């Protein structure tokens, strides 16, 4: 009939469809190097180097580009002292750097050297093999369950329990909290239920912003954004809360964050925290930082070390056994 589409003949097979893409991939990562006791490094002769710990990006050594950046007090790169290499074949060139990256006088007169410490960041982009991948016709969207649970918390729809923390009141859902934490489950549904049956449950050992972040994690499995200078203190408080409510993943996240904030001023405090809450990875990271006697001498002058001595005397013996002999 006019205007009608032609019908496939009997036995015809629809044409097969496929698609592919040629991908030139890359892997990226970074390493933050903190120099503690800068004044003592002046004793190292010219043309000699002090190696950092080894790190890997992309799983192998090959064609890579490196950006070296001086960091300010907020952990942000300083544009004047940020330099990027061309792509270098590191399987042939074993090292690469900038001999004139920053003059000693400029560093010593700058705000970036504080307490005889400064930080440099190395951003590495590694070129990977060019390869072909099949392109799917349908793309399954990533899970957005955490967004729905986050909305459930913020909307307060169907909440059946309230917490009073300081001057702030938080509304939540007993079922969600008990599902995420066996401690909350015992307090809200177990033998302790009678003591939590009042309209408002008072939390006296947490600050409001810490409890807010705790609830956010329990509903969304993520932490709220925080400024670099606030991250260490918040991670310490959240680690204590995670241990209190048996939230193992949150505890490990806090350990990982604190490993990046170990310095002369914080090492003793973080070590005390690691010892008191059975954080073995964080404890090892503190021991690694304190492994030289010169670093330990500097840490011993801090208030945190005095607290470590009184609160965790056993860990001191373990620490001394790991320190390089004087």
C-alpha positions in Angstrom: 0.0 0.0 0.0 1.3 3.5 -0.6 3.1 5.1 2.3 3.5 1.8 4.1 7.0 0.5 5.2 8.3 -2.5 3.4 8.0 -5.7 5.4 11.1 -7.9 5.8 10.9 -11.0 3.7 10.2 -14.2 5.5 13.4 -15.6 7.1 15.2 -12.3 7.0 17.4 -11.6 10.1 17.7 -8.1 11.5 21.2 -6.6 11.0 23.5 -7.0 13.9 24.7 -3.8 15.7 28.0 -3.1 17.5 30.2 -0.2 18.4 33.6 0.3 19.9 36.0 3.1 20.9 39.7 3.5 20.8 40.8 4.8 24.2 44.1 6.4 25.1 43.9 6.1 28.9 45.8 7.7 31.7 46.1 7.1 35.5 46.6 9.9 37.9 47.7 10.1 41.5 49.7 12.3 43.9 52.2 12.0 46.8 52.5 14.6 49.5 55.9 15.0 51.0 56.3 16.9 54.3 59.8 18.0 55.3 60.1 18.1 59.1 63.2 19.6 60.6 64.2 21.5 57.4 67.1 23.3 59.1 68.8 19.9 59.7 68.7 19.1 55.9 71.2 21.8 55.2 73.9 19.4 56.5 73.3 17.2 53.4 76.1 17.8 50.9 75.3 19.2 47.5 74.5 16.7 44.7 73.2 14.3 47.3 69.5 13.6 47.9 67.2 12.4 50.6 64.6 9.9 49.3 61.0 10.0 50.2 59.0 6.7 50.6 58.2 5.0 47.3 54.8 5.4 45.7 53.2 4.0 42.6 50.7 5.4 40.1 49.2 3.4 37.2 50.8 0.1 38.4 54.1 0.5 36.5 56.9 2.9 35.5 56.6 4.3 32.0 55.6 7.6 30.2 54.6 10.1 32.9 54.1 13.8 33.5 54.9 15.3 37.0 53.7 18.5 38.5 55.8 19.6 41.5 54.0 22.2 43.8 54.9 24.0 47.0 51.9 23.9 49.2 50.6 26.7 51.4 49.2 26.4 54.9 45.8 25.3 53.6 47.3 22.5 51.5 46.8 24.4 48.2 49.5 24.7 45.5 51.5 28.0 45.3 51.3 29.0 41.6 54.7 30.8 41.7 56.3 27.5 42.9 54.4 25.0 40.7 56.2 23.4 37.7 55.2 20.7 35.3 57.5 18.4 33.3 56.9 17.2 29.8 56.0 13.6 29.4 59.1 11.7 30.4 59.9 8.0 29.9 60.9 7.1 33.5 61.9 3.5 32.4 64.9 5.3 30.8 65.1 8.4 32.9 65.4 7.3 36.5 64.8 10.7 38.1 63.6 14.1 37.2 63.4 17.4 39.0 64.1 21.1 39.1 67.5 22.2 40.6 66.2 25.8 40.7 62.7 25.0 42.0 63.0 27.4 44.9 65.9 29.3 46.5 66.6 28.6 50.1 66.4 32.3 51.0 62.9 32.5 49.4 61.7 29.5 51.3 63.1 30.7 54.6 61.6 34.1 54.3 58.2 32.8 53.1 55.1 31.9 55.1 55.3 28.3 53.7 58.0 27.4 56.2 56.5 27.1 59.7 57.8 25.3 62.7 60.8 24.3 60.6 58.5 22.3 58.2 57.1 22.7 54.7 55.2 20.5 52.2 55.6 19.7 48.6 53.1 17.8 46.4 53.9 15.6 43.4 51.0 15.1 41.0 51.7 12.3 38.5 49.9 11.4 35.3 50.9 8.1 33.7 50.0 7.4 30.1 48.5 3.9 29.7 48.3 1.7 26.6 46.0 2.7 23.8 43.3 0.0 23.6 39.9 -0.7 22.1 36.8 -1.2 24.1 33.3 -2.2 23.1 30.8 0.7 23.5 27.5 -0.4 25.1 24.3 0.7 23.7 22.8 1.3 27.1 24.4 2.9 30.1 23.2 1.9 33.5 23.2 4.9 35.8 25.2 4.6 39.1 23.3 4.0 42.3 21.6 7.1 43.8 20.4 5.3 46.9 22.6 7.5 49.1 20.9 10.6 47.7 17.4 9.2 48.6 18.5 8.4 52.1 20.1 11.8 52.4 16.9 13.4 51.4 15.1 11.2 54.0 17.3 12.6 56.7 17.1 16.3 55.6 13.3 16.2 55.0 12.7 14.6 58.4 9.8 12.7 56.9 8.7 9.8 59.1 11.3 10.5 61.8 10.6 8.7 65.1 13.5 9.6 67.3 15.2 12.9 68.4 18.6 13.6 69.8 19.7 16.6 71.8 23.3 17.5 71.2 24.4 20.7 72.9 21.8 23.3 71.9 20.8 21.5 68.7 18.1 18.8 68.1 18.4 16.2 65.4 15.6 14.1 64.0 16.2 10.6 62.7 14.7 7.2 62.0 15.2 4.4 64.5 15.2 1.7 61.7 18.0 3.4 59.7 20.2 3.9 62.7 19.7 0.3 64.0 20.4 -1.1 60.5 23.7 0.8 60.3 24.9 0.4 63.9 24.6 -2.5 66.3 25.0 -0.1 69.2 22.1 2.0 68.1 20.1 -1.2 67.5 20.7 -2.2 71.1 19.9 1.2 72.4 16.7 1.7 70.3 15.3 -1.8 70.1 17.1 -4.0 72.6 17.1 -4.3 76.4 18.2 -0.6 76.6 15.0 0.5 74.8 13.2 1.7 77.9 16.0 4.2 78.7 15.6 5.7 75.2 11.8 5.7 75.0 11.6 9.4 75.9 10.9 12.0 73.2 14.5 13.3 73.1 17.7 11.3 73.7 20.5 13.5 75.1 24.0 13.0 73.7 26.5 14.6 76.1 29.8 13.4 74.8 29.6 14.8 71.2 29.6 18.2 69.6 26.7 19.1 67.4 28.7 19.3 64.2 30.3 16.0 64.9 27.0 14.3 65.5 25.6 15.9 62.3 28.5 14.5 60.3 27.9 11.1 61.9 24.3 11.0 60.9 25.2 12.1 57.4 27.5 9.2 57.1 25.0 6.7 58.5 22.4 7.8 55.9 24.6 8.4 52.8 27.9 6.5 53.5 29.7 9.7 52.7 31.1 12.6 54.8 30.2 16.3 54.3 32.7 18.5 52.7 35.1 20.2 55.1 37.9 22.6 54.8 41.5 21.3 54.8 42.4 22.9 58.1 39.3 21.4 59.8 39.7 17.9 58.5 42.1 16.6 61.1 40.1 17.8 64.1 36.8 16.5 62.6 38.5 13.1 61.7 39.7 12.7 65.3 36.2 13.3 66.7 34.5 11.1 64.1 37.0 8.3 64.8 36.0 8.3 68.4 32.3 8.3 67.4 32.8 5.5 64.9 34.4 3.4 67.5 31.6 4.2 70.0 28.9 3.1 67.5 30.8 0.3 65.8 31.0 1.9 62.4 34.0 0.1 61.0 34.1 1.7 57.6 33.9 5.2 59.0 36.6 4.4 61.5 38.9 3.3 58.6 38.1 6.4 56.6 39.1 8.6 59.6 42.3 6.6 60.1 43.2 7.2 56.4 42.5 10.9 56.7 44.6 11.2 59.9 47.5 9.4 58.3 47.8 12.4 56.0 47.8 14.9 58.9 50.6 13.5 61.0 53.2 16.2 61.8 55.3 17.4 64.7 52.5 19.1 66.4 49.9 16.3 66.0 51.9 13.0 66.0 51.6 12.4 69.8 47.9 13.2 70.0 47.1 11.0 67.0 49.2 8.2 68.4 47.3 8.4 71.7 44.0 8.2 69.7 45.2 5.3 67.7 46.3 3.4 70.8 43.1 4.1 72.7 40.8 3.0 69.8 42.8 0.1 68.4 43.7 1.7 65.1 46.6 -0.5 64.1 47.2 1.2 60.7 47.2 4.7 62.1 49.5 3.6 64.9 52.0 2.2 62.4 51.9 5.4 60.5 52.7 7.4 63.6 55.6 5.0 64.4 56.9 5.5 60.9 56.8 9.3 61.3 58.5 9.1 64.7 61.1 6.6 63.6 64.1 9.0 63.8 65.4 10.3 67.1 65.5 13.9 65.8 61.8 13.9 64.9 60.9 12.3 68.3 62.9 15.0 70.1 60.8 17.7 68.4 57.5 15.8 69.2 58.5 15.4 72.9 58.4 19.2 73.2 54.6 19.3 72.4 51.7 19.2 74.8 50.4 16.1 73.0 53.4 14.1 74.1 52.8 14.9 77.8 49.2 13.6 77.3 50.6 10.5 75.5 52.9 9.8 78.5 50.1 9.9 81.0 47.4 8.2 79.0 49.2 5.5 77.1 52.4 4.6 79.0 52.7 1.2 77.4 52.9 2.6 73.9 56.0 4.6 74.9 58.0 1.4 75.4 56.9 0.2 72.0 57.8 3.5 70.5 61.3 3.7 72.0 62.0 0.2 70.7 61.3 1.4 67.1 63.2 4.6 67.2 66.6 4.7 65.5 69.4 4.5 68.1 70.8 7.9 69.1 
